[in-house]
Amino acid sequence: MTITHSSARLDVAPTSGYIGAEISGVDLSGQLDAATVAEIRSALLTYKVIFFRDQQIGHAEQIAFARLFGKVTAAHPHEENPPEGFPEILPIDSRRYEAQLGRKRTSYDSSWHTDVTALVNPPSASILRAHILPPYGGDTAFANLVVAYENLPKGLQDFADTLDARHAFSARAAAGSQRDRKIRQTALVAWHPVVRVHPETGERALFVSPGFTAGPRELRGYTPSQSDAILRLLWAEATRTEYTTRFRWAPGSVAFWDNRATAHLAVPDAGHLGHDRVLYRVTLEGTAPEGVDGRTSELVSGEPFYGS
């Protein structure tokens, strides 16, 4: 598909059958007009995650680009050391994980997840920029949660529509460390509908991911063992290979995903190589998810996370 408008020519090339597209013909460091922004937003809603190559941007340009699509939040509810002068930037930095956890990691969370769903209003979207990369490995995979729901048998759709899952942020930090204490003191916990209605497209998406609904595994009204079995079934459906795309990072790469319709996985294949991997993320303010029957998410612990 080729998109043409008055100020630029955007080439949109799908990366797989169900999710993802690479966009070329736009410089994210420049001033983008309303038509360009509208076309990028349309591609994001259609393909769920979009990729840009060979972008020469830094923290300021990344934040400015994000602001074209919504309110930018602080880096993370538990982030203590964003880059100086850029509180909106979250470093995804293997060097930090090594210091915190005592070992190299590709990413802080190497399980399938949707960003910060322990919040009552998880981010609507995330934008991730490459900075330091291993010579190979360290890819990111993305899954289309809308297609995962749409391809469920009707009976399973109807059942999933009724469920609520508990999402919680686990420490993943060295026991007794400052980060561990902070996460435990400001625990983030929320109940979300297992199927959420996208506020812009009206599409229904599975809204479960092992990263935040893994422990304790809990569905409202079900025992832990029943919850575990149901969630494992839904996770398996959400991350079927045919619903995914895999992005190989390169210098200047940027990924922009709809956090309301996707899950992603930092493939944990590079940490053992001893190479560093550093990327920078910004997130856009989201709204409380809404279920098929109109019920909304419920705050258990923590505070909503707003941007500016």
C-alpha positions, 0 to 999 in steps of 0.5 A: 500500500502506498499513501500519498499526500501533499507534503510527503510520500509514505510507503507502508510495507506489511511485515507479516500476514496479521500484524506490523508494517514498515513505513518509509518516506518520513523523517521523524526529526522534522516538522510533520504536518497534520496529514502526515500524522493522520496517516501514521495514526491510521497505519498504527490502528490498522497494523497495530505496530509500525516500524521506521528505519534510519531515523536520526533522532535523540531524546528530544525528537522522540518525545516531540514525535510522541506528543503528536499522538497524545499526552506523554507520561513520565518514564515509568511509575517506578523509574528512578533514574531517567536520562538527565533532563528527560523524565519521559524517557525509560532506558531499556538498558542491559547494563542497568539490569546487570547492576540490578539483577547480577546478570546480563538481560536483553530486557527487564521483562523477557516474557510476553506482555503489554506495557504496564497493565498493572496500572488502572489506565495502561499506556495507549501506545509506546515508542521505542528507539534503538541506541546500542545493539548487539551484533545479532540477537535482541529482536522484539516480537509483537502479537496482534491481540485483536486477531487472537480474539477474532479467531477464537470459537464463538463460545470461547469469545462469549466466555472470555467476554465475561472474565476479569483478570488481576494484573500486578507489577512484580518486583523483578529486582534484587531482594532488599534493593532500593528498587525492590523496596520501592516497587513493594511499597507502591504496588500497582494492582488493577482488575481489567476485563479479559476482553477490552474494546478498543476506544478508537476502532471498536475492535475487541482484543484479548487483554491478558499477558504472562508478564502481568497476569502470571502471579498470582494467577487470578480471574474473578470468581475462579480458583487459582488452579482454574484461573491458571488453566484458563489464562494459559489457554488464552495466552497460547491463543494470543501468541500463536506464531501466525499472529506475530511479527518479529523486528530486527533492530538496526541503528536508527530503528524506531518501533511504535505500537498500539498498547491496547491491541498488542503484546510484545516479547523482547527475545532473550537470546542476546544477554548470554553473549555479553553484548550491551543492548540499549533502547529508549522508550516513551509512552502515551497516556491511556484510559481505563480499559472497557469491557464488552458490556461497558464495565471498566477496569478497577483500581486495587492499588497505586494511582492512575498514571497521567501524562502532559 
